[in-house]
Amino acid sequence: MAAEAPAHASAHLDRFALDRLPPAAALPEFVFDLPGLQLPPRLNATAALLDAAVARGLGGQPCLLGEGVAWSYAETKAQVDRIAGVLVHQLGLVAGNRVLLRGANTPLLAACMLAVMKAGGIAVGTMPMLRARELATIIDKAQISHALCDGRLADELAAARPLCPSLHTVRHYGTPAAPGELEAAAAREPGHFEPVDTAATDVALLAFTSGTTGVPKGTMHFHRDLIAACACWPPHVLRAQASDRFIGSPPLAFTFGLGGLLLFPLAAGASTVLLEKASPEALLPAIGRFGATVCVTAPTSYRAMAALVVQMPQPPMPTLRKCVSAGEALPAATRTLWRQTTGVEIIDGIGSTEMFHIFISAREDQARGGATGLPVPGYRAAILGDDGRELPPGQVGRLAVKGPTGCKYLDDPRQAQYVQGGWNLTGDAYLVDPADGQFVYQARTDDMIVSGGYNIAGPEVEAALLLHPAVAECGVVGAPDEARGMLVKAFVVLKPGHEGDAAMAAALQDFVKQTIAPYKYPRAVVFRSSLPRTETGKLQRFRLKQEPEAGACGLSLTPPPA
């Protein structure tokens, strides 16, 4: 029997990640005030969530569901243990190796992620739509040695491999109808794998930012980070029950999806539905088909689903009781539309890949249109001025957060931009409402539009435009202007039956003038058939900023971006 590891000794034999953590002086202050955050020094996230649930007697309860798949907790644990056995016994994985995971949301992808962490590896999720060049960048940055890939997505990974000398082992998996080589290897492993005795501060996950700024960064998360996140927002704000069934759209490669659709359901002893395709048109009927009670998706999806619901003779989702929104700011108009359409209030929240998950939010009974909410128990938040001092309520400044999780970039000088004075600076401009203390989103700090001496928050203009009955979605950015410094430029997708012409542009401008302060109206309006978004649904404003300049005449008709 191996000697027990010292309390804080790393289990990682491959020290790549450990050696590339930011120095202690560059780390944020970590806060563990909540009783639920008193975590042991030895901790394996998969064992703490999945194995512990089976030990509590939940083995026969539903756990992971998908098209043609329905695994209980015991069956999920057996799948995870067999895959962990393949990684260690057949593929030579040692603790600390990075494992790339490539596939759409399925129970098997979830089992792979849990297996990597149980085996002491570092899971690196990737979005299914990434191409060879993007994959190669991630593989090289993280020096990934192993990959588990859906066979249907094998071509792009194969194209990347010549550029990635570190990637020496790839195994493919398939669908229930066409199993892949990983399943065959797993069938040769026993249904039990002893979790690697990782330190709580061993890296379990390497998540790459979604690219809204165009330059993804690798963020490292400890085993304790994943468990700490489960002890904060889920029990205090979401308040899910073991009888709940989660469903949603964010990919497991995105921390919003990993928490909301896998880790948080496991922590509650609940079940989760993982859909390969979760567009609004697919997600809406799936909620009813699977009897889902908790939906996790982005504001754009809620708005699109609401438009579909009103066309149906009967509500298609009678079991739905909780809805979670994050990933981008929730417009007040979208919140109201969803509530009026379904009777369910949206639980809004802001999180970040760097912080792992939601740190400001509001329960249903606290929800208020236009406000994000209050700091989640376990976290602290403040609004800082440019000098680093806390601003009083009502003043716009930089959102700063600290708690049990925090930014740990992989070998990246941008750590000094995100972490300052012990705070995590999320890149968001907020104010605290003097009336009720709720945090109110203004814009990304690099998206504030300074026009003619006025500070204008793009999301506020977007929220006003979304109130117009002809507008399906929109994005607002600042465009260079010789006379005003910057002007407000709106990119608008119209609902069917509306014409994107000069008359519509003028009508939208007048509508905004009547809705918010007239100086905030968009002086340029560009009609699009779609807007550029990441796979997680976030609007890519940096791509809108790269569009050719439009004059202040109020109309620019150009083809949609490629």
Buried (B, 14 or more C-beta within 10 A) or exposed (E): EEEEBEEEEBBBEBEBBBEBBBEEEBBBEBBBEBEBBEBEEBBBBBBBBBBBBBEEEBBEBBBBBBBEBBBBBBBBBBBBBBBBBBBBBBBEBBBBBBBBBBBBBBBBBBBBBBBBBBBBBBBBBBBBEBEBEBBBBBBBBBBBBBBBBBBBBBEBBEBBBEBBEBBEBBBBBBBEEEBBBBBEBBEEBEBEBEBBBBBBBBBBBBBBBBBBBEEBBBBBBBBBBBBBBBBBBBBBBBBBEEEBBBBBBBBBBBBBBBBBBBBBBBBBBBBBBBBBEBEBEEBBEBBBEBBBBBBBBBBBBBBBBBBBBEEEEEEBBEEBBBBBBBBBBBBBBBBBBBBEBBEBBBBBBBBBBBBBBBBBBBBBEBBBBBBBBBBBBBBBBBBBEEEEEEBEEEEBBBBBBBBBBBBBBBBBEEBEEBBBEEBBBBBBBBBBBEEEEBBBBBBBBEBBBEBEEBEBBBBBBBBBBBBBEBBBBBBBBBBEBEEBBBBBBBBBBBEEEBEBEEEBBEBBBEBBBEBBEEEBBBBBBBBBEEBBBBBBBBBBBBBBBEBEEBEBEBBBEEEEBE
